[in-house]
Amino acid sequence: MEFILYLFLILFFLSISYGFYKSVYFDIPRDIVLAKHAKGASEFIKLDDGSLVHVRDEGVKNNETIVLIHGFNGSLFNFEPMVSHLKDNFRILSLDLPAHGLTGAVKSNLYSYDGFEKLITDILKVKSIEKFYLVGHSMGGVISWKYALNNLDRISGLIIIGSPFIGSENEYKKFQSENAPPIAFKLLETKIMRLMLKYFTPRFLVKEGVSKTVFNKDLVTEKLVDQFHDIILLEGSREAMGMVILSIEDNFIANPKLLQSLKIPTLILHGEKDKLVDISFTNHFLEQIPNVKLISYPKVGHMPPMEIPEKLAYDIKSFLGT
C-alpha cells in the first residue's frame, strides 16, 4: 500500500513538473516573430530613440483617412477582417501601440496614455496625415477619446468600439465586479504574477483569454491562438506589458463632463454579449457627447471587428456618409 502511494506521489509530482515545464516560454527573438507575422502592408517606422513601430497604411491614399487604435493586449491584426471591407473606399492607417503587436517594447517607455498619444502624433506626422476619422477599440477607445479632446481640430469623427467610460470609484468597483476579464488579465494585476508571466505564459491561458472576447467560439482557431501567443512572446513584450498596466491602472476614472467637449460626430459600436465591457458602461458617452449615436449588436462579444467585420464596416461607412 505504501509503495502504491509513493508511486502515485512520484507520478503526480512528475505530471505537475511536466505541466509547468510545458508552460514556460522564453522570449522569441524579434526577427523570428516578424518573419512569421509581418506580412502584406506591414511596415516599420523608426522613432527618434531607434524603436520600430509596426504600421499598416492601406487603401486609397487620396480618400478620407481612418486611423485605427487597438485595445489592451491586442494589435492591428484585430482589425484585419474589417479593414478588408473598408480599404476600397478609404485610406486606413493602423498601428501597434508600444508593448503590443509587432511593435513590442520601445526604448522611450511610451507606455502611458500620454505616451500613446505622443506615438500616434509622431506616426501621423511621418505619414503627413492632418485630418482623419479616429476609431478606437476597447482600451483604444479610451486612448481615442482622450486624443480627440486634445486634437479636436484634426478629428473629423470619432468611433468607439467595445469601450467603457467609468466616471467614479463606485462605477469602477461595479465594473470590476460585474465584468469577467480573462484569467491572464486578472493575473497581470498582481506584481508577482507579472514577474511570473515573463516566463510562465501557457498557451491555454492565451486561448482562454481569446475565447472570452468573442461570442462565437468557432472563431477561436488554433491559427488565431498561435498568432496571439507568438506576439505575446516577442522579446521584451511581456515585461513592457507589465509597464503598461502600472502606467494606466490608476487612470480608468474620469469626469464624464469632459465628454461634453467632444463636439464632433461620434458613433458608439458595442456587442450586446460583451463579457469584458458590459454595454451599460457606454451610458456616459450617450449622455454627455453632444452628437452621438449607439449601434449595438446581438450575439456579438468584445471583438466586433473580428466577429462581424462586414456589418461593422457597413455601419462605419454609413456613419462616414459613403
Secondary structure, 3 states (H helix, E strand, C coil): CHHHHHHHHHHHHHHHHHHHHHHECCCECHHHHHHHHCCCCEEEEECCCCCEEEEEEEECCCCCEEEEECCCCCCHHHHHHHHCCCCCCCEEEEECCCCCCCCCCCCCCCCCHHHHHHHHHHHHHHCCCCCEEEEEECHHHHHHHHHHHHCHHHEEEEEEECCCCECCHHHHHHHHHHCCCCHHHHHCCCHHHHHHCCCECCHHHHHHHHHHHCCCHHHCCHHHHHHHHHHHCECCHHHHHHHHHHHHCCCCECCHHHHHHCCCCEEEEEECCCCCCCHHHHHHHHHHCCCEEEEEECCCCCCHHHHCHHHHHHHHHHHCCC
